[in-house]
């Protein structure tokens, strides 16, 4: 069992899309995270749902979590408005590997190690072409990997 | 909108259950993570799927990821056997807060901040009783929080 056998089709969203549209895609399809692509359709980032939520939290609260308590209910309920009109690419986390990727030949052990280390519920499987341009074969989610491993 | 309004019923699994049974529960219900309870039904841990996968990766590979490459495909395919016969409680990650919890009064901002900080796709909502014993009101997943916030 190799990454190429485990890769599945997955909904993608353009990094130039509106951040709120991205939230809508995640919610509508109940995804563990978003696969963000660039204008050429190349994978750009895999964003776990909790990292998308991070984008909604104001910087001063991320720095000093206790300040979350002083935001009243009404303002808290309109959290999503913080990213209204902003592009998805401008809401992605910084300082983390944006896109955990695996080569098609990777074994389940390599995939599991990568998922555990990055704490990402999705991994993009990318085949490197002769031109150096990668081709997306599909995505492996944590649930899918566990499903395939369970009865072996 | 407060944590008590957002809390939903969620499948629980006993910490003394077999780890493989826990993997089965996650896979069968396509959960973002597991809510682990103790023998009294009290919440004990919320385990994201990627942390459950972490339990399958041998310690020497977690310490030196490059070693994952030397495990052949056949052995990698039987990754789940690493936890066969082991209890779930013995497979939980160490050194991380095991259970992100919120009080029933928490606002969406406090929930979002907690989810972003812990990178957990699920939070347990717990009401502290007069006896100091907590009562589980339900769970809030990242997808559910985003769903409730999206159209406000």
Boltz contact constraints between the chains, C-beta under 6 A:
constraints:
  - contact:
      token1: [A, 1]
      token2: [B, 77]
      max_distance: 6.0
  - contact:
      token1: [A, 23]
      token2: [B, 146]
      max_distance: 6.0
  - contact:
      token1: [A, 23]
      token2: [B, 150]
      max_distance: 6.0
  - contact:
      token1: [A, 27]
      token2: [B, 146]
      max_distance: 6.0
  - contact:
      token1: [A, 27]
      token2: [B, 147]
      max_distance: 6.0
  - contact:
      token1: [A, 27]
      token2: [B, 150]
      max_distance: 6.0
  - contact:
      token1: [A, 30]
      token2: [B, 143]
      max_distance: 6.0
  - contact:
      token1: [A, 32]
      token2: [B, 32]
      max_distance: 6.0
  - contact:
      token1: [A, 49]
      token2: [B, 121]
      max_distance: 6.0
  - contact:
      token1: [A, 49]
      token2: [B, 142]
      max_distance: 6.0
  - contact:
      token1: [A, 49]
      token2: [B, 143]
      max_distance: 6.0
  - contact:
      token1: [A, 50]
      token2: [B, 115]
      max_distance: 6.0
  - contact:
      token1: [A, 50]
      token2: [B, 119]
      max_distance: 6.0
  - contact:
      token1: [A, 50]
      token2: [B, 121]
      max_distance: 6.0
  - contact:
      token1: [A, 50]
      token2: [B, 142]
      max_distance: 6.0
  - contact:
      token1: [A, 53]
      token2: [B, 112]
      max_distance: 6.0
  - contact:
      token1: [A, 53]
      token2: [B, 115]
      max_distance: 6.0
  - contact:
      token1: [A, 53]
      token2: [B, 116]
      max_distance: 6.0
  - contact:
      token1: [A, 53]
      token2: [B, 142]
      max_distance: 6.0
  - contact:
      token1: [A, 54]
      token2: [B, 116]
      max_distance: 6.0
  - contact:
      token1: [A, 56]
      token2: [B, 112]
      max_distance: 6.0
  - contact:
      token1: [A, 57]
      token2: [B, 112]
      max_distance: 6.0
  - contact:
      token1: [A, 57]
      token2: [B, 113]
      max_distance: 6.0
  - contact:
      token1: [A, 57]
      token2: [B, 116]
      max_distance: 6.0
  - contact:
      token1: [A, 61]
      token2: [B, 113]
      max_distance: 6.0
  - contact:
      token1: [A, 65]
      token2: [B, 113]
      max_distance: 6.0
  - contact:
      token1: [A, 68]
      token2: [B, 109]
      max_distance: 6.0
  - contact:
      token1: [A, 68]
      token2: [B, 110]
      max_distance: 6.0
  - contact:
      token1: [A, 68]
      token2: [B, 113]
      max_distance: 6.0
  - contact:
      token1: [A, 71]
      token2: [B, 109]
      max_distance: 6.0
  - contact:
      token1: [A, 73]
      token2: [B, 107]
      max_distance: 6.0
  - contact:
      token1: [A, 76]
      token2: [B, 107]
      max_distance: 6.0
  - contact:
      token1: [A, 76]
      token2: [B, 108]
      max_distance: 6.0
  - contact:
      token1: [A, 76]
      token2: [B, 109]
      max_distance: 6.0
  - contact:
      token1: [A, 77]
      token2: [B, 1]
      max_distance: 6.0
  - contact:
      token1: [A, 77]
      token2: [B, 108]
      max_distance: 6.0
  - contact:
      token1: [A, 77]
      token2: [B, 152]
      max_distance: 6.0
  - contact:
      token1: [A, 78]
      token2: [B, 152]
      max_distance: 6.0
  - contact:
      token1: [A, 79]
      token2: [B, 108]
      max_distance: 6.0
  - contact:
      token1: [A, 79]
      token2: [B, 112]
      max_distance: 6.0
  - contact:
      token1: [A, 79]
      token2: [B, 149]
      max_distance: 6.0
  - contact:
      token1: [A, 80]
      token2: [B, 149]
      max_distance: 6.0
  - contact:
      token1: [A, 80]
      token2: [B, 150]
      max_distance: 6.0
  - contact:
      token1: [A, 107]
      token2: [B, 73]
      max_distance: 6.0
  - contact:
      token1: [A, 107]
      token2: [B, 76]
      max_distance: 6.0
  - contact:
      token1: [A, 108]
      token2: [B, 76]
      max_distance: 6.0
  - contact:
      token1: [A, 108]
      token2: [B, 77]
      max_distance: 6.0
  - contact:
      token1: [A, 108]
      token2: [B, 79]
      max_distance: 6.0
  - contact:
      token1: [A, 109]
      token2: [B, 68]
      max_distance: 6.0
  - contact:
      token1: [A, 109]
      token2: [B, 71]
      max_distance: 6.0
  - contact:
      token1: [A, 109]
      token2: [B, 76]
      max_distance: 6.0
  - contact:
      token1: [A, 110]
      token2: [B, 68]
      max_distance: 6.0
  - contact:
      token1: [A, 112]
      token2: [B, 53]
      max_distance: 6.0
  - contact:
      token1: [A, 112]
      token2: [B, 56]
      max_distance: 6.0
  - contact:
      token1: [A, 112]
      token2: [B, 57]
      max_distance: 6.0
  - contact:
      token1: [A, 112]
      token2: [B, 79]
      max_distance: 6.0
  - contact:
      token1: [A, 113]
      token2: [B, 57]
      max_distance: 6.0
  - contact:
      token1: [A, 113]
      token2: [B, 61]
      max_distance: 6.0
  - contact:
      token1: [A, 113]
      token2: [B, 65]
      max_distance: 6.0
  - contact:
      token1: [A, 113]
      token2: [B, 68]
      max_distance: 6.0
  - contact:
      token1: [A, 115]
      token2: [B, 50]
      max_distance: 6.0
  - contact:
      token1: [A, 115]
      token2: [B, 53]
      max_distance: 6.0
  - contact:
      token1: [A, 116]
      token2: [B, 53]
      max_distance: 6.0
  - contact:
      token1: [A, 116]
      token2: [B, 54]
      max_distance: 6.0
  - contact:
      token1: [A, 116]
      token2: [B, 57]
      max_distance: 6.0
  - contact:
      token1: [A, 119]
      token2: [B, 50]
      max_distance: 6.0
  - contact:
      token1: [A, 119]
      token2: [B, 119]
      max_distance: 6.0
  - contact:
      token1: [A, 121]
      token2: [B, 49]
      max_distance: 6.0
  - contact:
      token1: [A, 121]
      token2: [B, 50]
      max_distance: 6.0
  - contact:
      token1: [A, 142]
      token2: [B, 49]
      max_distance: 6.0
  - contact:
      token1: [A, 142]
      token2: [B, 50]
      max_distance: 6.0
  - contact:
      token1: [A, 142]
      token2: [B, 53]
      max_distance: 6.0
  - contact:
      token1: [A, 143]
      token2: [B, 30]
      max_distance: 6.0
  - contact:
      token1: [A, 143]
      token2: [B, 49]
      max_distance: 6.0
  - contact:
      token1: [A, 146]
      token2: [B, 23]
      max_distance: 6.0
  - contact:
      token1: [A, 146]
      token2: [B, 27]
      max_distance: 6.0
  - contact:
      token1: [A, 147]
      token2: [B, 27]
      max_distance: 6.0
  - contact:
      token1: [A, 149]
      token2: [B, 79]
      max_distance: 6.0
  - contact:
      token1: [A, 149]
      token2: [B, 80]
      max_distance: 6.0
  - contact:
      token1: [A, 150]
      token2: [B, 23]
      max_distance: 6.0
  - contact:
      token1: [A, 150]
      token2: [B, 27]
      max_distance: 6.0
  - contact:
      token1: [A, 150]
      token2: [B, 80]
      max_distance: 6.0
  - contact:
      token1: [A, 152]
      token2: [B, 77]
      max_distance: 6.0
  - contact:
      token1: [A, 152]
      token2: [B, 78]
      max_distance: 6.0
